[in-house]
Amino acid sequence: MFQAFKEWFWLERFWLPPTMKWSDLEDHDGLVFVKPSHLYMTIPYAFLLLVIRYFFEKFIATPVAKALGIQKPVQKIIPNTILENFFKNSTRPLQSDIYGLAKKCNLTERQVERWFRRRRNQERPCRLKKFQEVCWRFAFYLLLSVAGVAFLYDKPWAYDFWQVWNGYPRQPLLPSQYWYYMLEMSFYWSLTFSLGSDVKRKSAKMFSYAGWKKTCNVLFLIFTVVFFVTRFVIFPFWVLHCTLIMPLYYLEPFFSYLFLNLQLLILQALHFYWGYLILKMIKKNILKKNIKDVRSDNEEEEEEEEEEEEEEEETTKGKDRDCLKNGLGTNKHLIPNGQHGH
């Protein structure tokens, strides 16, 4: 069954122009050509990247996070059997539930709300975990971007797009091209494998977790300019023109040509949607000088910020009480004898 599916999936009429056969792409005279079997190697490469990611996060991302002041938080929560049993069924109790739980536990409603918020935060990835993930993505994307420039700067098709389709598909596969695409596809396979445990944050979030708000705002403005130039100028007028219009001068439309361009057109539609979100973000927050990513889970971040503010408030109150006690103790010695009764 698997062999039959494999033969059907890789039929020449799906992936090659009319009259072309896979046998036409056999290696010869030291030249290597693209083959479907190349894609199979992306799976073991993906698992290798997961291993590399583990050591990267442990020995590079974690020390960098600590240098930026990002530590794994120590959860301060008092064990409570009644609240824990309720939490297993519902992590967000209603106001009526909070009132009843407060009576049962001899706590105030505010204390019960705080307990549930802290308990929910225990289930979420901490900032250190988020930083490790985005640091890995940032490092990989940076490496691949530099590699892409190094591989393409001396290639004629990088400057003359007509060269992209010249002789297609009988085009030799360069080692740099092979490793670039293998690493890219393996990386996205590895993200698929770790989808259940990843936090799903953008690379610029590193500076947000480190508390560099001004840096985040500057990066957001740079990102906005780059996004609109690349997605609404370069992509439609260069890339789409190269994949949609230019091939028709060399060959007849076939399945993979239509399949590829359909995906690229869907991607362009997503660019319009993402551009709308960016403009909405700018309109809503640029005047406040506090840009927040509307694509993120705001509720989660707001709860974390509330938790941090409450901890700071409690710490401040504790210091004030200590200062007050110390002050009263000092002033007591300054009161003249015989006046303590007043």
N, C-alpha and C positions, 0 to 999 in steps of 0.2 A: 504493500500500500504506500509506504513511504517513497519507494523508488518510482511508482507511478505518479505520485504527486510531484516529486522532484522533476520528472521529465515534462509533466504538463506545465509546471510553473516556469521552467526555463525554455519554453518553446521559442524558437527564433522569431516568430511573427509578433511576439510580445515585446521583445527587447531590441531587435535589430531591424534596420531598414529592409524593405523588400529586396529579395534575391540574395541577401546576405545570410551566411551560415556561421555557426560557431567554429567550424573547421577553418574558416577563412582567417580566424584570429589565433591560429597556432603559432607558437614561438618559432622563429627561424633566424638564422644568421646573427645570433646574439641579441636579437630584439625580443622583448617581452611585451605581450599584449594583455589587455584586461580579460579576466575569466570569472565566471560565477563562483568558482571554488575559492577565490581570494576572500570572499565575504565570510566564509566559514571560520577563518582565523580570527575574526573580530571577537568571537565568544571567549576563547582562552585569553586573548589580550585584555578583554574587559575584566576578567578575574584577576589578572596580573595588576591592572590599574587599581583595583580595590585593595590589593595588598600594599601597593605603593602609597595609596591614600592613607591607609592605617598608620604607616610609619611617618608619613608627612605630617599628619595631624598630631601625632604624639611627640615627635622630636623637633618639629619646626613651628607648626601653628600654635601649639600650646605655649612654648616659651615666648613667642611673639605676643600672644594674648596677655600673658602675665606681665610682660614688659610694658604693655599699654594699660595695665591696671585692671584687666578683666580676669576675675577669679571665679571659681566654682562656688556658688553661694551656699552657705550653711543654713538649711531650712530651720526656722525657729517655729515649731508648732508643738503644742501640748497634746499628747495622745488623749483621745476621748472616744470611748467605745460606742456611745450613743450616736455621736456625730459621724463616726467612721462607718457604722452600719447604715446610716442614712445615706452617706456619700456613695456607697456601693450601688445604690439604686438610683440616686439622683444627685448630680454634682452641683446643680443650681436650684436650691430650695426656693419655694415661693415665700412671700412675706408671712403668710399664715403658718407655714412650716417653721420658719425662723422663730416666730413667736412661741410656738409649742416647744421647740428644741431648747430655747433659752430657759423656759420654765423647768423642763426636765433636768437640764444640766446646771441650773442655778447660775446662769450667765446672763449678761445683757445681750440684747439683740445685736448690738454693734460687735460684740466679741464673737458671736456665732457667725456673723457675716465675714468677719476677718478670718476666722478659722477655715471656712469653706474656700475663701479666696486663696489663702496660703496652701490649702490642701490641693486645689486645682493647679497651682503653680508648681507643686511637686511633680505633677504628672507631665508637665511641659519641659521641653529641652531648655537648659539654662543658657545664658548668654555665651558662656565658654563653648558649648556645643555648637551654637549657631555660628560663632566666629570661626571655629575650626572648619566648618563646612564651606563657608563663603571664602575663606582663605585658600582652601584647596581649589575651588573653582576659579578664583582670581589667578592663582599661580598657573593653572593649566591653560586657561584662556590666554594669559599673557605669553606663555611659552609657545602656544600654537600660533598666535598672532605674529610673533617675531619669526617663527619658522616659516610661516606663509610668505612673509615679505622676502626672507632669504631665498626661498624656493622659486619665487616668481619674478624677482627684479630683473633677471636677465633673459626671461622667456619672451619671445615675440608676441604670443597671444595675450600677454598681460597688457599690451599697449594697442594692438590691432586685433579687435574682436573678430574680424573676418577670418583670422587664422585659426580660431577655435574649431571651426567646422571644416576646415580644409583637409580632405582625406578621411573624414569621419566615416566609419569607426576604426579604420585601419591606422590607428595612431599608436606608436610605441609608448609603453608605460615606463616613465622614468622612476628610479628608486625613490627620489624625493617625493614624487606624487603618490607612490604606493604607500609610504610610511605616513605621509600627511593624512590621507584618507583613512588608513587603517587606525591611526590614533584617534582621529575625530569620531569615527563610528564606534570604536571600542569604548571611548569615553562616554558616549551617550548610552551604550549598552550598560555600562557600569552604573550610570545614574538610574537606569530602569531597574537594575537589580537592587539598588539601595533606596528605591522610591519609598518604601514603607518606613524607613528610619530617618530619612533626610528631613531637614527643617524647611527647606525650600525658601531660601533668602537670596537676594542679589549681592553681588560682590561689593558694591558701595556701602552695604550694611556694616562692613567691618568698622568703618569710622563712626557709625552710629553707636555700635556696641562699645566703642572706646570712648564715647562722649565727645567726639570732635564734631560738634554741630555745624560750625562754620565751614569746616572742610566738606561735610555732607552737602551743604547748600551750594557750595562752589562746584562740587562734582555733579550735582543735579543739573545746574545750569549748563555745564559743559556737555553732559549727557544729552540734554534737550537739543542743543545745537547740532551735535553729531547725529542724533536720532533723526531729526527732520531732514538733514542734508542727505544722509545715507538711505533712508527709507522712502523719501518722497522725491529725490532727484536721481541719485546713483542707481538705486534698485530698479525703478520703473523704466528709466530712459537709457540705461546702459545694460543692466543684467537681463531684465525682461526682454528688451529689444534683441539682445544677443541670443536668447533661448527661444523666443517666440517667432521673430521675424527672419533673422539671418539664416536659420536652417532651411527655410523654404527655397532659398536660392541654390541649395546643393542637393536636396533630396525630397522625396514625397513624404507627407505626414504619416506617421506610424504610431503604434500604441504607446511606447515609452515616451515619445515626443509629446503626445497629448497628456499622458499621466504626469510627466514632470512639470509641464507648464500649468496644469490644473492645480497642482500643489503650490506652485509659485504664486499663482493668482489668489489662492486662498490666503497665502502668507501676506500678500499685499493688502487684502481686505483686513487682516488682523492688524496690519500697520496702521490703518486708518482708525481702528478701534483703540489701539494703544496710544496713538497720537491724540485722540479725543480725551483719554484719561490724563495724559500729561498736561494738556491745555487746561483741563478741569482742575488739576492739581495746582497749576500756576495761578489760575484765577482765584482759587479758594484760599491759598496760603501765602502767595508771594508778598502780599501787603503786610502779613503778620510776621514776615521774616522767619517763618518756622515751617519749612516744607516737610510735609508728611506724605509718604507713599500710600496712595489710595488702594494700591493693589495688595497691601499687606493686611495681616489680621490685626486691625486696630484694637479690637476688644482685648485681645491677648496682651498687646503692648501696654494698653491703658491700665489693665489690672496689674501688670508688673510695675508700672510707674507708681500706681497707688500704693502697692506694697512697699516699694522703696521709700516713698514719702512718709508712710506710717512708721516704718522702722527709724527713719531719720528723726521724725517727730518724737517717738518714744525715747530715742537716745538723747535728744535735746532736753526733754522733760526730766530724764534721769540726771543729766548734768546739772540742770537748774536746781533740782532738789538737793543734790550734793552740795552745790554752792551755797544754797540757802541754809542748810544744816551747818556747814562750816562757818558761814557768816554769823549765824546766831551763837555758835559756840565761841567764836572770837569776841563778839560784842558782849557776851556774858561776863567775860573777864574785865571788860572795860567799864562795867556798871559799878559805881562806888558802893562801898559797904553800907548796908542799911537801906538800900533802895531797891533790893531785889523784889520786895513785896509789892511795889508799885507796878 
